Amino acid sequence: MKWVYTSINDIRKKVFAEVAKLSYEYEEGDLSEMEKIQYRVIPGEISRYRESVFLERAIVKERMRLAMGLPVRKASEEGPVSEGAEECVKPEKYYQPPLINVIKFACHKCPDNEVRVTELCQGCLAHPCQEVCPKKAISFVDGKSKVDQDLCIKCGRCIDACPYKAIVKMERPCAKVCGMNAIESDEYGHASINQDKCVSCGMCLANCPFGAIADKSQIFQCIQALRSDTPVYAAIAPAWAGQFGKELTPNKLRSAFKALGFEDIVEVGIGADLCTIQEAEDFLEEVPAKLPFMATSCCPAWSMMAKKDFPEQAECISMALTPMVLTGRLIKKKYPECKIAFIGPCAAKKLEASRRTVRSDVDFVLTFDEVMGMFEAKEVDFAALPVDHNMHGASADGRGFSISGGVAEAVASCIREQHPELEIKMERAEGLDNCRKMLLKAKAGKYNGYLLEGMACPHGCIGGAGTRVPINVAKSAVEKAKKESTKAHSLESKYQDILPELEE
C-alpha cells in the first residue's frame, strides 16, 4: 500500500508543507498560526475520510505536533495544539523518544490474527470448512459458517478448503509488516508499539491504511537553522534518485536545495565509498581469523535488530561508520562551524542521529517525504530551476548502496580489486523477518566465512518509510545514477586518504 498514492500521502504532504511554511515565516514567540493549520489541511464542514470533520482535524493536530517533534496526546488530554511548541524553535533540539507513535483515536482497531467468514459464504451442503477443522471451531448459524474464535488455532485449513474463498485470515496491516513483533493491543483494542522491541524501521507507519501511525520530524528545527547565520549542508542519501519527480534532475539538485536555504549539497554516496573501504578492510582482517562471519552495518534498523535478538553475534556486525556519519564528518572537517542535515528514505536514521556518539556529526535527519513538504512550502518550481553541475563525487558502487545487495556487492568489489584471487561468499536479506532467518542460519554455522548484508526495508533503502515513489521507479533511477557516475569502484574515491582521520 505504501507505494500507492492515497489520501494519507496527501495529508502527510500537506502537514509537512504547513509546518515548513510555519517555520519559514516564524517570528520569535508567535506560534499562534499552529491553531489555523488544521482548517487548511481539512477545509470546509463536510468530512471526507472519517465520520466527523472534527475527528479529521483532531488527527491532523496530532500529526502536526509530531511533525514539530512534539509528543502525541491522548483524546483525554486538554490543551492547545501549540502546547510545548516553544521548545521546538531551538535548532539544537533532538528527537525525544518514542520516535514512532500511534495516534490512538485514529486507529481502526483492526482485527488481529483472526479467521473470519465473509458474506461470500454460500452455506454449501458439503461444509468442507467444518469437516477439515481439527478443533471443531466451525459451526453453522442460519445456514452460514461461523468461527468460534476461542477454539480456532488459525491453522488455515478452512481457508484452503472453502470453494468460494469466503473465509479469510484478518491481520493488522501494521503488525503484519513489523519484523520485530512490536505491535500489540492496548486495553481498548488500539494498536500499541512495544518500544523495547521497536527498531524504528517505519514499516508500520508506511502500511497503516488509516494513517494512525506517524514519526516525529525535525522540519521546524532544520528550517530555523537554515534561517540562522550558521551554514547548513544537505547530505543526501543515494536513494534520492527519482524521489522528487522527473523534473528534479541531478544537475538541478544543488539549485533546488539552495532554494530551500541550504549552503550546498553533498551526496552520501561519498560516505558509502568510505564505508565500503572500511568494511572491506575489516572483513579481510577479521573473517575467518577472528570472526566466523561479518555483517554490514549501514542499515540502523537491521543492526539494532541483530544486536537485540542475537547479542552473542553482536561482535560480527561491522563496526564501520555508516555512510551518513562518514559524510557528516567529511563535511564538518572542511566546514567545522556548519550544521548537517541528512536527507534520506529512512525513519531509523533519525534514531541513529540522536545517539550521543553521532549528534556532533549529524544535526538533522529529514526524509524525502518531509523535504518535499519544504519544497511545497517554498513553492519551488523544479522546471524553472537553473542547471548546476552534476553530482559526480560518488562511485557507482557507492550509489548502489540504496538497493538490496548493493552494500555487500560494493564491499566484495572492493576486495576483488585488491585481491582478485579471493572468492567472497555473500548472502543478503531484506525485511527484518528474513534478516532474522539469515542470522539464525549464521548462528548455526551455515554462513561461516560469509559477508552478510541485512536491510530492514523491502528492496533496501529504496523501499524505506520516507520514500515517495514505487520501488521499480526508484530502482531504475538509482541504476541510471550508477551508470552516470564517473567512478566505478569505491577505491577510486579521492577521500580515502583521510579515512583514518574520520574514523577517530
C-alpha positions in Angstrom: 0.0 0.0 0.0 2.9 2.4 0.7 3.6 3.0 -3.0 0.0 3.7 -4.0 -0.6 7.4 -3.7 -3.6 7.8 -1.3 -5.3 10.5 0.8 -2.9 9.6 3.6 0.1 10.6 1.5 -1.7 13.8 0.6 -2.5 14.7 4.2 1.1 13.9 5.2 2.5 16.2 2.5 0.1 19.0 3.4 1.0 18.8 7.1 4.7 18.8 6.3 4.3 21.7 4.0 2.3 23.7 6.6 4.9 23.1 9.3 7.6 24.1 6.9 5.8 27.3 6.0 5.2 28.0 9.7 8.9 27.7 10.3 10.0 29.8 7.3 7.6 32.6 8.4 8.1 32.2 12.2 8.6 35.4 14.2 10.0 34.9 17.7 7.5 34.0 20.3 4.5 33.7 17.9 3.2 30.2 17.2 -0.5 31.1 17.1 -0.6 30.1 13.4 -0.5 26.5 14.5 -4.1 26.7 15.5 -5.2 27.5 12.0 -3.3 24.8 10.1 -5.9 22.1 10.8 -8.5 24.1 8.9 -6.3 24.5 5.8 -5.5 20.8 5.7 -9.1 19.8 6.4 -11.2 22.7 4.9 -15.0 23.0 4.9 -17.7 21.5 7.0 -18.2 18.0 5.4 -15.9 15.1 6.4 -14.2 13.3 3.6 -12.3 10.5 5.3 -14.0 9.7 8.6 -17.3 10.1 10.3 -16.6 13.6 11.5 -14.7 16.6 10.3 -13.8 17.3 13.9 -12.2 13.9 14.2 -10.3 14.5 11.0 -9.0 17.8 12.3 -8.1 16.3 15.7 -5.9 13.7 13.9 -4.3 16.4 11.8 -3.4 18.3 15.0 -1.6 15.3 16.4 0.2 14.8 13.1 1.2 18.4 13.2 2.6 18.0 16.7 4.6 15.0 15.6 5.9 16.9 12.6 7.1 19.6 15.0 8.8 17.0 17.1 6.3 17.2 19.9 4.7 14.2 21.7 1.4 12.8 20.6 -1.5 13.2 23.0 -4.4 11.1 24.1 -8.0 12.0 23.3 -8.5 12.8 27.0 -5.7 15.4 27.2 -6.6 19.1 27.1 -4.6 21.9 25.8 -3.9 23.9 22.6 -2.1 22.2 19.7 0.9 24.5 20.3 1.4 23.3 23.9 5.1 22.8 24.4 5.9 24.1 20.9 8.2 26.9 22.2 10.8 24.2 22.7 10.7 23.4 19.0 12.1 26.7 17.9 15.5 25.6 19.1 17.6 24.2 16.2 19.6 22.0 18.6 16.5 20.1 19.8 16.9 16.3 19.2 14.2 13.7 18.9 12.6 12.7 22.1 11.6 9.0 22.3 9.4 7.4 21.2 10.2 8.2 17.6 7.3 6.1 16.1 3.9 6.9 17.6 0.3 5.7 17.3 -2.4 8.3 17.3 -4.8 6.2 19.2 -8.1 7.8 18.2 -7.1 7.5 14.5 -6.6 3.7 14.9 -9.3 1.5 13.4 -8.7 -1.3 16.0 -8.2 -3.7 13.2 -8.8 -7.4 13.9 -5.5 -9.1 14.7 -4.9 -12.6 13.6 -8.5 -13.8 13.3 -10.1 -16.2 10.9 -13.4 -14.8 9.7 -16.2 -15.8 7.4 -17.2 -13.2 4.9 -20.5 -12.6 3.2 -19.3 -14.8 0.3 -20.2 -17.8 2.3 -22.9 -19.8 0.4 -23.8 -22.2 3.2 -23.0 -25.1 1.0 -24.1 -28.6 1.7 -20.6 -30.1 1.8 -19.4 -28.0 4.7 -15.7 -28.6 3.8 -14.6 -25.9 6.2 -16.3 -27.7 9.1 -15.0 -31.1 8.0 -11.3 -30.1 7.9 -11.3 -28.1 11.2 -9.2 -30.0 13.7 -10.7 -28.1 16.7 -14.4 -28.2 15.8 -14.3 -24.4 15.8 -16.7 -24.1 12.9 -20.5 -24.3 13.3 -23.4 -23.2 11.1 -25.8 -20.4 12.1 -28.7 -19.6 9.9 -27.1 -21.6 7.2 -23.8 -19.7 7.3 -20.4 -20.8 8.5 -19.2 -19.2 11.8 -15.8 -19.5 13.5 -15.5 -19.8 17.3 -12.5 -17.6 18.0 -11.9 -19.2 21.3 -11.4 -22.6 19.7 -9.8 -21.5 16.4 -6.0 -22.1 16.2 -5.6 -20.2 12.9 -4.3 -23.3 11.1 -5.8 -22.0 7.8 -7.3 -25.4 6.7 -10.8 -23.9 6.4 -9.4 -21.1 4.3 -7.9 -23.6 1.9 -10.9 -25.8 1.8 -13.6 -23.2 1.1 -14.5 -23.4 -2.6 -15.8 -19.8 -2.6 -12.8 -18.2 -0.8 -15.3 -17.0 1.7 -13.0 -17.4 4.7 -10.1 -15.1 5.3 -7.4 -14.5 7.9 -7.5 -11.0 9.2 -4.3 -9.4 10.4 -3.4 -5.9 11.4 -1.5 -4.4 8.4 0.9 -2.7 10.8 1.5 -5.9 12.8 1.9 -7.9 9.6 4.8 -5.8 8.3 6.5 -5.4 11.7 9.5 -7.7 11.6 10.1 -7.2 15.4 6.6 -8.3 16.5 6.4 -4.9 18.3 2.8 -4.1 17.5 0.5 -5.0 20.4 -3.0 -4.0 21.5 -3.9 -1.7 24.4 -6.9 -2.2 26.6 -9.2 -0.6 24.0 -8.0 -2.7 21.1 -5.9 0.1 19.6 -2.5 -0.7 18.2 0.3 -0.1 20.6 4.0 -0.2 19.9 6.3 -2.1 22.3 9.2 0.4 22.3 11.5 -2.2 23.8 11.2 -4.2 20.6 10.8 -1.4 18.1 13.8 -0.5 15.9 12.1 2.4 14.2 12.2 0.9 10.7 8.9 2.7 10.0 7.2 -0.1 8.1 4.1 0.2 10.3 3.6 3.8 9.6 4.1 3.2 5.9 1.5 0.5 5.8 -1.3 1.6 8.1 -4.3 2.2 5.9 -5.8 4.6 8.4 -2.8 6.8 8.8 -2.8 6.2 12.5 1.0 5.8 12.9 3.5 8.6 12.4 7.0 9.5 13.3 8.5 12.7 14.7 10.2 15.2 12.4 12.8 18.0 12.6 11.4 20.1 9.8 10.8 23.1 12.0 14.2 22.9 13.7 16.1 22.4 10.5 14.4 25.4 8.8 15.2 27.5 11.9 18.9 26.6 11.4 18.6 27.5 7.7 17.4 30.9 8.7 20.3 31.5 11.0 23.8 32.7 10.2 25.1 29.1 10.5 25.7 27.4 7.1 23.6 24.2 6.8 24.8 21.5 4.3 22.4 18.8 3.0 23.9 15.3 2.8 21.6 13.4 0.5 21.3 9.6 0.5 21.9 7.5 -2.7 18.2 6.6 -2.7 17.2 10.1 -3.6 17.3 9.3 -7.3 13.8 9.7 -8.8 12.2 10.6 -5.4 11.2 14.2 -6.4 9.9 13.6 -9.9 11.4 13.7 -13.3 11.9 17.5 -13.4 14.3 17.5 -10.5 17.3 16.1 -12.3 20.8 15.6 -10.8 22.1 18.8 -12.4 19.3 20.8 -10.7 19.6 19.2 -7.3 22.0 21.8 -6.0 19.9 24.7 -7.1 16.8 23.1 -5.5 18.4 22.7 -2.1 19.9 26.2 -2.3 16.3 27.5 -2.9 15.4 26.0 0.5 18.2 27.8 2.2 21.0 25.2 2.3 24.5 26.3 1.7 25.3 23.3 -0.5 24.5 19.6 -1.0 26.8 16.6 -0.9 25.9 13.1 -1.9 26.2 10.5 0.9 27.4 8.0 -1.8 30.8 9.6 -1.0 30.5 8.3 2.6 29.3 5.0 1.2 32.5 4.6 -0.7 34.5 5.2 2.5 32.2 2.8 4.4 32.9 0.2 1.7 36.7 0.6 2.1 36.4 0.3 5.8 34.2 -2.8 5.8 36.4 -4.4 3.2 39.5 -3.9 5.4 37.6 -5.3 8.4 36.4 -8.3 6.5 39.9 -9.2 5.3 41.4 -8.8 8.8 38.7 -10.5 10.9 37.0 -13.2 8.8 37.6 -16.0 9.5 40.6 -15.3 11.7 38.7 -13.6 14.5 35.0 -13.8 13.5 33.0 -16.6 11.8 31.3 -14.0 9.5 30.8 -10.3 9.2 27.6 -8.4 8.6 27.2 -4.9 7.2 26.4 -2.0 9.4 24.8 0.8 7.3 21.1 -0.1 8.0 20.4 1.0 11.6 17.2 -0.9 11.9 18.8 -4.2 10.8 21.8 -3.5 13.1 19.6 -2.8 16.1 17.5 -6.0 15.4 20.7 -8.1 15.2 22.1 -6.7 18.4 18.7 -7.0 20.3 17.9 -10.6 19.2 21.3 -12.0 18.6 23.5 -10.4 21.3 26.1 -13.3 21.1 26.6 -12.4 17.4 26.8 -8.6 18.0 30.5 -8.6 17.5 30.0 -9.9 14.0 28.2 -6.7 13.0 30.7 -4.4 11.3 32.0 -1.5 13.4 32.5 0.6 10.3 31.0 4.0 10.5 27.8 4.4 8.4 27.8 6.5 5.2 25.7 9.1 6.9 28.2 9.6 9.7 31.3 9.5 7.4 29.7 12.1 5.1 28.8 14.3 8.1 32.4 14.1 9.4 33.8 14.8 6.0 31.8 18.0 5.6 32.5 19.2 9.1 36.2 18.5 8.7 36.1 21.1 5.9 33.5 23.4 7.5 33.8 23.0 11.3 31.1 25.5 12.2 28.4 24.2 9.9 25.4 22.0 10.6 24.5 18.9 8.6 21.0 17.7 7.5 20.9 14.1 6.3 18.2 13.7 3.7 17.1 10.1 3.1 14.4 7.4 2.9 14.7 6.1 6.5 13.0 6.6 9.8 15.6 4.7 11.7 18.3 7.1 10.7 16.5 9.6 12.9 17.2 7.3 15.8 20.8 6.8 14.8 21.5 10.5 14.6 20.1 11.0 18.1 22.8 8.8 19.6 25.3 10.8 21.7 28.1 9.4 19.6 26.6 10.7 16.4 25.0 14.0 17.5 28.1 16.0 16.7 28.3 14.6 13.2 24.7 14.9 12.0 22.4 17.7 13.3 19.1 16.9 11.5 17.6 13.9 9.7 14.7 14.5 7.2 13.0 12.1 4.9 12.3 12.6 1.2 8.6 13.0 2.2 9.4 15.8 4.7 11.7 17.6 2.3 9.0 17.5 -0.4 6.9 19.4 2.1 9.6 22.1 2.3 9.7 22.4 -1.5 5.9 22.8 -1.4 6.1 25.5 1.3 8.7 27.5 -0.7 6.8 26.9 -3.9 10.0 25.7 -5.7 9.4 25.2 -9.4 11.8 22.4 -10.4 11.3 23.1 -14.1 12.4 26.8 -13.7 15.5 26.0 -11.6 18.9 26.8 -13.2 21.1 23.9 -14.1 24.1 23.4 -11.8 26.9 20.9 -12.3 26.1 17.2 -11.9 27.0 15.4 -8.7 29.9 13.2 -9.6 31.5 12.6 -6.2 30.4 9.0 -5.5 31.3 5.8 -7.4 28.7 3.6 -9.0 29.2 1.1 -6.2 28.6 3.8 -3.6 25.4 4.9 -5.2 24.3 1.3 -5.3 24.1 1.1 -1.5 20.4 2.0 -1.7 19.4 -1.2 -3.5 19.3 -4.6 -1.7 22.5 -6.4 -2.3 24.3 -3.2 -3.2 26.3 -2.9 0.0 27.7 -6.4 0.0 28.5 -6.2 -3.7 30.3 -2.9 -3.2 32.4 -4.5 -0.4 33.1 -7.6 -2.4 34.0 -5.5 -5.4 36.5 -3.5 -3.3 38.1 -6.7 -2.1 38.3 -8.2 -5.6 40.1 -5.1 -6.8 42.8 -5.6 -4.3 42.8 -9.4 -4.1 41.4 -10.9 -7.3 42.4 -14.4 -6.2 39.9 -14.4 -3.3 36.4 -15.7 -3.5 33.9 -13.7 -1.5 30.9 -15.6 -0.3 27.9 -13.4 0.3 24.3 -13.7 1.5 21.7 -11.0 1.8 18.2 -10.5 3.2 15.6 -7.7 3.1 12.9 -7.3 5.6 13.5 -8.0 9.2 11.8 -11.3 9.2 14.1 -12.6 6.5 17.1 -10.9 8.2 16.3 -12.9 11.4 16.2 -16.1 9.4 19.6 -15.3 7.9 21.1 -14.7 11.3 19.6 -17.9 12.7 21.4 -19.8 9.9 24.6 -17.8 10.6 24.3 -18.6 14.3 24.1 -22.3 13.3 27.3 -22.0 11.4 25.9 -22.2 7.9 27.4 -18.8 6.8 30.9 -19.2 8.2 33.3 -17.1 6.2 30.5 -15.1 4.6 29.8 -11.4 4.2 26.2 -10.9 5.2 24.0 -7.9 4.2 20.8 -7.0 6.0 18.3 -4.4 5.0 15.2 -3.7 7.1 13.1 -2.4 4.2 11.8 -4.3 1.1 14.3 -4.0 -1.8 16.6 -1.9 0.5 16.7 1.8 1.2 14.5 2.5 -1.9 11.7 0.8 0.0 12.1 3.0 3.1 9.3 4.5 5.0 10.2 8.0 3.9 10.3 7.3 0.1 7.8 8.8 -2.3 7.8 6.7 -5.5 7.2 3.0 -6.3 10.2 0.7 -5.9 10.5 -0.1 -9.6 10.7 3.6 -10.4 13.3 4.2 -7.7 15.4 1.3 -8.7 15.5 2.4 -12.3 16.5 5.9 -11.2 19.3 4.6 -9.0 20.6 2.3 -11.8 20.7 5.3 -14.1 22.6 7.3 -11.5 25.1 4.5 -11.2 25.7 4.5 -14.9 26.3 8.2 -14.9 29.0 8.1 -12.2 32.5 8.9 -13.4 33.9 6.3 -11.0 33.1 2.6 -11.0 34.5 1.4 -7.6 34.9 2.8 -4.1 38.7 2.6 -4.3 38.6 5.4 -6.8 37.4 7.8 -4.0 39.6 10.8 -3.6 38.8 10.9 0.1 40.2 7.5 1.1 43.5 9.0 2.3 41.7 10.9 5.1 39.6 7.9 6.1 41.8 7.2 9.2 41.2 10.8 10.4 37.4 10.4 10.0 37.4 7.1 12.0 38.9 8.8 15.1 
